[in-house]
Amino acid sequence: MANTFPTPTGRLRPPARWGDRIFHALVGAGGFALVLLAVALIAVLWSGSEPTSSRYGVSFLWRTQPWNAETDAYGAAPQIIGTLVTSAIALLLAVPLSVGAAIFLTQQAPRWLRGPVAQVIELLAAVPSIVFGFWALVVLVPIMRYQIEPTLKVGLGWTGLFSSTPIGLDYLTASVVLAVMVVPTITAISRDSIAAVPRDQREGALSLGATTWEASSRVIVPYARSGIFGGVVLGLGRALGETMAVTLTIGNNNYLPVSLLSQGQTLASLIANEFTEASGKSELSALIEAGLVLLVITFLVNVVARFILHRFEVSGGNRE
């Protein structure tokens, strides 16, 4: 008779079979390989950026010196600001639209409409970024240049946010493109999270006299907030690392922005524009450090997101 051993519950469990052992070994090897891949990526970027980090140190992050290979002067502050500003504006535009669309599809849309619209949204999430970039150049840029941006400058130019000359290739246009790109991702995940809310939650709120708006805003969305927040984080990750669509619409200027109508650059667009034409080891090292900075920003965003998500789960558990 095969040997058995007790489990934590006191029951006897047969020894692991060879199939289980192989499965556990493969799964463990896969997880360990991912950790090694991440460590190797960081090590390569760190090693490649060593000349620039030795020359500038931490000041590379806040140097406002325009990126100039001819004078061998580099600074990442304009690109870091461009990355953070465009991603933040994209989320401000995308999150309300995405959550609203998710609520509509799960709570109010007729059943015959939910499936087709959900499939279209999922297909949009798979559209390559270069396609969004070409669409923006042909359709969005002229609209921004001749209609939206002049109106914003006339009406809100006194705030300083829209004080530059409208040209259509700027921070605002790039932000709108990013918002369009992340809406399908956030909407799809939010829709699945809201659809997983038990029907009793909504029906209970309605039976107590809540309106549809109150049931959605006070019951359904708070119940699904962890999943919605996860979708927002995924959308933010795509916005931070987006390259081609931003490169085609932001203007690719390495100076600090004066307003949202200024031309600028992000870390990703900088690497896309300059890497193939890097004139020497110094510029190549600076570009690699820019990639390392982008990786660190993405890592910090995920750490903060995990902390906030944990707080959501703890507060939800306490509420219950």
N, C-alpha and C positions, 0 to 999 in steps of 0.2 A: 504494500500500500504506500502511495506517495506521501512524503512528509508534508505536514501542514503546519501553519504558524498562526497565532492569534492576531486579529486586527484590533484597532483601538476600541471597537465596540465589544470585544470579547469573543466574537465569532471566529471560527476557523476558516482560513482562506487557502486554497490550493496554491502551490508554488507557481511562479510565472512561467509560462510556456515560452518556447523559443520565438514564436511569432511576436509575443508581447515584448520580449527583450530586444528583438531587432527593431520593432517599431519605436520603442523608447530610445534606442541608440540613434536612429535616424532623426527623430524629432529633436533630440538633444544636440546632435551634430549640426542640424539646420540652424537652431537658435544660436549656437556658439559661432557658426560661420557668419551670421549677421553681425554679431558683436565684433568679430575680427575685421569684417569689412568696414564697419564704422570707424574702428580704431585706425585701420590702414589709411582710410580717406583723410582723417585728421592728421595723421603722421606725414602723409605726402604733402598736404597743403602747408603744414607747419614747416617742413623742410624746405619747400620751394619758396616760401615767403621770408626765409631767414635773412637774406641780404637787406630787404626793405625794413624788416622789423629791427634789425641791428642799427640801421641808419636813422630811422625816425622814432622807433619805440612806440609807445602808446599814443604819441601825438599824431600818428598817422590817422587816427580816428577823427580828430577834430581839426586837422589842417584844412584851411579853406583855399589853399593854393590850387588854382586850376590845374587839372591833369595835363601835363605838357611833356611829351617825350623829347622834344628838341632841347629844352632846358634841363631835362632830367629832374623835374620837380613833380611830386605826386602828393595828393591828399584825398582822403575818402569822405570828408564831411559833406560835400555837395551831393554825392551819390547816396550816402546813408540817409540824408534828409529826403532825397527824392524817393528812396525805397519806402521809408516810413510814411511819408505824406500821401503818396499815391495809394498805398495799401489801406491806410486809415480812411481816406475818402471813399475808396471802393467799398469798404465794409459799411460805411454810413449810408451809402446808396443801396447796397445789395441786401443787407439784412432785413430791413422792413419789407421790401418787396418779396424776398424769398419766404419769410415767415407768413406773410399775408397770402401768398400763393399756396403755400402748404396747407394753411387753414381752409382756404377755399376748396382745395381739391379733396380734403378729407371730411369736411363738415357740411359744405353747402352745395358743391357742384353735383349735378345729377349723375347717376351711376354710369350712364352711357358716355359721359364726357370725361370721367376720371381716368380711365385706362388710356385712351389716346393722348390726352394732354400729358400724363405722367411719362409715357413713352417718348414723346417729343422732348420733354425736359431732360430725360436721361440721354437721349441722342445728342442734345446740345452740349452736355458735359463731356462728350467724347470728340467734339470738333477740335481739330488742331489749332494751336494758337496763331499760326501764320494765316489761317483763313480769317480769324477775327481781325488780324492786323490789316489784311487787304480790304476787308469790309469797312473798317474804320477809315482807311485812306480814301476810299471811293465814296462812302455815304456819310460817315460821321464827321470827318474833318471839315468838309464844306458847310455842314449845318452849324457846327460849333463856330467856325470862323465868321460867317456872315449873319447868323441869326442869334444864337444863344449867347456867345461871349460878348458881342457889342451891347446886348440888352443888359447883361450882368454888369458890364463896366459902367453904363449910364446909370443904372439903378443902385448898384452897390459899390461902385468904384471908390466912394469916400471911405469905405472900411479898410482899404489897402489890399484886400484879398483879390480884387479884380482890377488892379490899377495899370497893368501892362497893356501893350498893344495886342489886340486879338489877332492871332495868326492861325489858330486851329491845331497847331502842333505844340502842345504844352502839357503841364501837369494835369490840368482839368480834363483834357481829352483822354490822356492816358488813364486817368482814374476811372472815367466813364467806361472805357474799354475793359478795364479790369473788373469793374462791377458787373458788366454783361457776362464776362467769362466765369465769375464765381457764383452768379445767381443759380445756374442749374445744379451745381454741387450742393450748395446750402439748401436749396428747395427740395432736392431729392432726399437728403438725409433728414431734414425737418419733417417732410411728409411721412416718412417711415416711422419717425419717433412719435408724431401726433397720432398716426393710425394705430399705434400700439397702446394708446391710452384706453383703459377699459371704458366701454360704453356707459357703464353705471355712473362714472364720474360726471359725464356730461348730462345724462338724464336726471341725475340727482340734483344738479345745479338748476336745471330748467324746471324741475318739479317744485323747487323752493322759490320760484318766481324770478330767477335770473333771466336776463335777456340773452340773446345769442352772443352779443359782444361780451357781456359779463362772464358767460360760461366759457368762452374762448380765452379771454384775457386773464381770468382769475382762477380757472380750474385746469383747462386743457394745456395751455402753454406752460404754466408752472410745473405741471406734472411731467411734461416732456422736455423740460429745460435742459437736462443733461445731454440728451441726444441733439437738441437744437444747437447747444453750445459746441458740441463736437463737430457739427457741420460747419459752424462759423470758423472754427479753428482750421479745418481742412481748407475752407475757402481762403482764409488768411495765408495759409502756407502756399497755396497756388499763386496768390497775388504777390507775395514777397519774392518768389522765385521766377515769376513770369519774365520772359526774355523778348521774343520776337514781336509780339503785339505792342509791347511798351516801346521797343526800339523804333518801331515804325511811326509812333504817334507822339512821343514825348519831346522831340526836337534835338536830343543828343547834344546838349550844351553843358559844359562842365563847371559852370559858375553857380554860385549860390542863388536860389530863386528870390525874386523880388515879390512875386505874387503867384497865384495859381495859374495865371495866364503866361507865366515865364516858361521858356524852354529849359529843360533840365535833363537829368539822367539818373538812372538807378544803378545799383551795383551790378545787376544782371545785364542791363543794356550796355554798361561800360565794358564788361568782359566780352560781350558779343561784338561790340564795335572795334575794340582795340587788340584783342588777343591774336588774331591772324596777322596783324600788322605790327606786332611788338618789335621795336627796333633794336632791342638789346636785352641782356640779362636783367638789367635794372628795372625796365618797364615790365618785363615778364614776371619778375618777382613781385612787383607792386600789384599786378593783376591777380596773381595767386593769393596775395594777402587780402585783396578785395573779396575773392571767393571765400576765404577763411572767415572774414568778417560776416559775410552773408550767412554762412553756415552757423556761426555763433548766434546771430540774431534769430535764426529759425529755431535753434536749440532753446534759446531763452524763452521764445514765444511758447514752445511746447511745454517747457517746465512750468511757466506761469499758468498755462491752460490746465495742466494736470492738477495744479494746486487749487485753482478755482473750481474745477470739476469735483475735486475731493470735498471742498467746502459745500458745494451743492448737495452732494450725497449725504454729508453729515447733517446739514440743516434739514434735509428732507427726512432723514431717519429720526431726528429729534422731534420733528413736527408730528410724525406718525406716533 
